[in-house]
């Protein structure tokens, strides 16, 4: 559990914190509204991703292909974001 906590903290620091900083720096007029959208998107992703991964690994894809599909989705979304 210690390695998961350290890895999760590093991942949050590398992905979520810069997205909040960029949004708060870019928008001047409706900053609170845009920060709310970013926070909502983070929350929805944190809820839907484990559900999707559970369905993929326990479904017909299996563990290895389910994790691969999850990695491709996460990588694609990070590519779009950047």
N, C-alpha and C positions, 0 to 999 in steps of 0.2 A: 504494500500500500504506500510505502514511502516513495518508491520510484514513480508510482502513478501520480502522487501529489506533486512531486518535483516536476515531472514532465508536463502535467496539466498547468502548473503555474507558469512554466516557461512558454507554453503554447498560448495561454491567455495574454501574457505580456507581449508576445510577438505578433499576435493577430488582432485582438480586441482593442487594446489600448491605443495603438496607432490609428485605428479606424475612428475611434471617438475623437482623437486629437485632430485628425484631418477634417472631420465634419465640423467640429466646433471652430476651427480656424477658417474654413472656407465660407460658411454661411454667416451672414451678419444680421439679416432682418428676421428670419424665422428660425433662429438657432435652437430654441427649445423644442420646436416641433420636429426638426430634423434629428435632434439627439434622441427624441422619443422613438422615431422610426428605427434608428440604429439599435437602440436598446431592445425594442420589440423584435427586430430581426434576430438579434443574438439569442433572445429567450426562446423564440420559436425554433431556431436551429438546435438549441440545447435540448428541447423537448422532442423534436421530430427525429433527430439523428439516431438516438439509441433505439427508438421504436423501429425505425427503418432497418437498422443493423440487426436487431433481434429477428425481425421477419425474414431478412435475407439469409441469416445463418441457420435458422431453424426451418426454412422453406426448402425449395428444390435446388437452390444454388449450393448450399453447404457452407462450411466455415471459411475455407480458403477463398472461394469465389465471392462470397458475401463481403469479406473484408476488402478484397480487391475492388469490388464495385463501390464500396463506401469510400475507399481511398481515391478512386477516380472522380467520384462526385465531389468530394472535399477539395481535391486539387483543381478540378474545373471551376468550382465556385471561387477559390482563391485566385485563380488566373483571371477570371472575369473582374473580380474586385480590384485587382492591381492594374 
